[in-house]
Amino acid sequence: QVRLVESGGGTVEPGGSLQLTCVATGRISGVGVMGWYRQTPGEQRELVAEITRDMTTNYAGSVKGRFNISRDNAKTTTWLRMTSLKPEDSGTYYCSSRPIWVPRGREEYWGQGTQVTVSS
């Protein structure tokens, strides 16, 4: 089976930093796009950042300049480095993957989620 496992969430004060990690396990190959989505109670899951195999990136406007997504294709691992965190960044963060020809949001695999809380 294929699994995406996230880690690195926690509670930080405004202005702090966190790094989330997503490791893909199982017989996974040809992953075109890996991404990070955020969801809060009662709201839809929204894209935070995504990255292709050739390292092209896309970020939500609210996190540009503060978050950085990266990946290592050989290790099938993706990271999300978050800095200058704000309370509105709080939520459950989910790792995802999909083939490059699949529309954004129609992810093939999802992780179980990791909680991020930004509060003083």
N, C-alpha and C positions, 0 to 999 in steps of 0.2 A: 504494500500500500504506500501511497504518497502522503506525507504529512509536512505541514509547515508549523514550526514551533517558535513562538515569540518569547523573548525575555528582556529584562532591563527596565520594566516599568517601576514606578514608585511614587512617593510624595516628595515634592520639592517646593521651595519658596519661589515667589515671582522673581525673575531674573536668573534663576538657576538653570542647570543643564542636565540632560539625560541622554543616554544612547540606547536605542532599542536594537535588538538583534533578532533576525529571522533565519533559521536553519531549515533547509529542505532535506528531508530524508526519504528513502525508498527509491524505486526505479523511476526517477525523473530525468528527463532530457529535453533539449530543444526549447527551454523556457525563453520566451521572447521578452515578456514584460513582468517585472516584479514591482509591487506597490505597497504603500501603507495607506490605510483608511482609518478614519476616526468616527466613532459613534457615541452619542450621549443618549440618556433615557428619553424615549418618546420621539427621537429624531432619526432620520435616515442616515445610513452609513455614507460618508463623504470622503472623496479622495483627498489625501494630504500630499503625497508625492509618489512618483513612479519612475522607473528606470529600465531602459532596454539593454540588450546584450552588448550593443555598441556604445553604451554609456550615455545615451541621450536621456535627459531628465525633464520632468514636468512637475511643477509645484502649484499648490493652491496659493492664490494671491496673499492670503493672510499669513503665510509662513515664509514667503520669499525673503531671503537675506538672513533668516534665523535658523532654518532647518537645512540639512544636507543629507541626501540619500546616496548610497554607494552600494556596490555589489562585487563579489568575487565569483566568477562563473565556475572556476575549478572547484571551489569549496561549496558551491550552491548556497551562498550566504548573502544576505542583504542587511544593511544597517541604516538606521535613521538617527542622525545626530541632531539633537534639539538644543538650542541655546536661547538665551533671553526669553525664557518661558513666561507666558501670561496665564492668568486664571482661565481664560477662554480656550486655552489649548487642552484643558482637561477632558478626559474621556477614555473610552476603551479603544486601543489601537490594534488593528488587525493587519497582518501580513497577507499578501495575495500574490497569485501568479496566473498568467494567461498567455496563450499563443499570440503573436504579434498581429494576426489577422482577426482576432476576436475583439469586438468593441469594448471600450473602457466600461467597467462595471460588471461585465459578464465574465467574471473571474472563474477560472477552472478549479482553483484550490484556494481555501481560506485557512488561516491559522485560528487558534482558539481565543486569541486576544490577550492583551496585557494592559493593565490599568495604569493611567497616568493622572496624577492629581497635583495641581499647582495651586497652593494656598498658603497664606501667611498665618 
